[in-house]
């Protein structure tokens, strides 16, 4: 039988890991000061009797697993039990321990039927099917100089996404619109973004939403203090499989492929990873559309039948018609484009509500054009910025603060 001292030594972490655990746990306000993960160089697990399988311990020097028998630990986790008010207070203190460039100014939830301006209260139940099953859709709208930009267009898209996801609307379209506007007004945010979700709602932890007693609407006003950056960026071709068209055309919360694609780009010192569709044609980025100016000076954007229909991308196509009239581009086309054609284009750009219009100066190992932001991308960026500030009433809704 292995002694408790031998067992403790066999599972002691490296010194770097031990210091890391101590450092991290000391910075977490949620961890009780009575909880000890490592004591005297040994791991204390939250069980009085610890029954370990015979292959759980590994001798780092020999690379072999050693056999260990049940060990009785005299120390237990001391996990505190909190009241609801104490939980909120701990959330509040937890947010104070880290700095973020984003501030959450107001949240609406149909589950409590109102608006809160306390970030610690901006929570939703764990049994909401959007949380544990991904059964939810979302959208966003920019707040520019006290106006909501393209709110109607984004509302149409989220309602279409909800229909495809079989989520019933908790209110009619006009009521949802008024709730969103009032949430922004309450936040007093004049420049930021509004993000909102439609969820199958809370009810249980089953797979089907048939047990959900009501669908839900959630919305948060976000003020991002990050400086604007429109400098040209690098893109790579994504190795993460693209979503099938049925799921790619709806803006659901199932964004794991998008997250992994973005992380893949960052791991390769790039800003975005570009997806190709099942036929090998250029599709989209992880959360933006992509467009090109060809050698023939034609603005080309991939078709929306297999990818998300970008509201900003569609608006850019409308604004670009003026460039045709001015002779700055020869024409506009929405259609298929191969990777080879894209890499040989004069210009490449990412288009979306987050990036607006951002030039891509390198794709994989291929420099795009002369390696600088192209004139069409710069012009389209200026047009969309101007449209956000002084566009027609069809794309700008004033917020009654």
Number of C-alpha atoms within 10 A of each C-alpha: 10 13 11 16 11 12 19 18 15 18 16 16 16 10 10 8 11 16 12 12 14 13 11 10 17 13 12 13 16 14 14 14 13 11 16 17 17 15 11 10 17 19 18 20 15 15 13 14 13 14 12 13 11 13 11 11 16 15 12 10 6 8 8 11 13 15 15 20 15 14 17 12 15 9 14 16 15 13 12 11 8 10 8 9 9 11 15 18 13 16 17 16 15 15 13 11 10 8 8 10 9 12 14 20 21 24 27 23 21 18 15 10 11 12 21 19 17 13 17 17 16 20 11 16 13 13 16 24 26 24 18 15 17 15 23 26 27 23 21 22 23 23 27 20 16 21 25 26 28 22 24 18 17 18 20 14 22 22 21 17 22 24 14 16 19 14 22 17 18 17 14 10 14 11 11 15 15 10 20 25 20 17 27 29 18 19 20 16 24 18 18 22 23 26 16 22 21 28 31 31 28 23 18 17 16 13 11 12 23 11 15 19 12 19 22 27 24 22 24 26 30 22 19 15 12 9 7 8 8 14 12 21 20 22 26 24 18 21 14 17 14 23 18 12 15 11 17 17 20 24 25 23 18 18 14 10 14 20 14 17 26 22 17 20 22 16 10 14 13 19 18 27 28 28 25 21 18 14 9 12 18 25 27 27 26 21 23 22 28 26 28 28 25 20 14 11 18 18 24 22 25 21 17 18 13 20 24 20 18 23 19 23 21 17 16 20 18 12 15 22 15 13 18 15 11 10 11 16 19 15 17 18 14 13 13 15 19 14 16 11 13 22 21 17 22 22 29 29 28 26 27 20 19 15 18 20 29 24 29 29 24 22 21 16 10 15 18 25 20 11 16 16 21 21 13 22 23 16 15 21 20 14 18 19 15 11 17 20 16 14 14 10 11 11 17 22 18 15 20 12 14
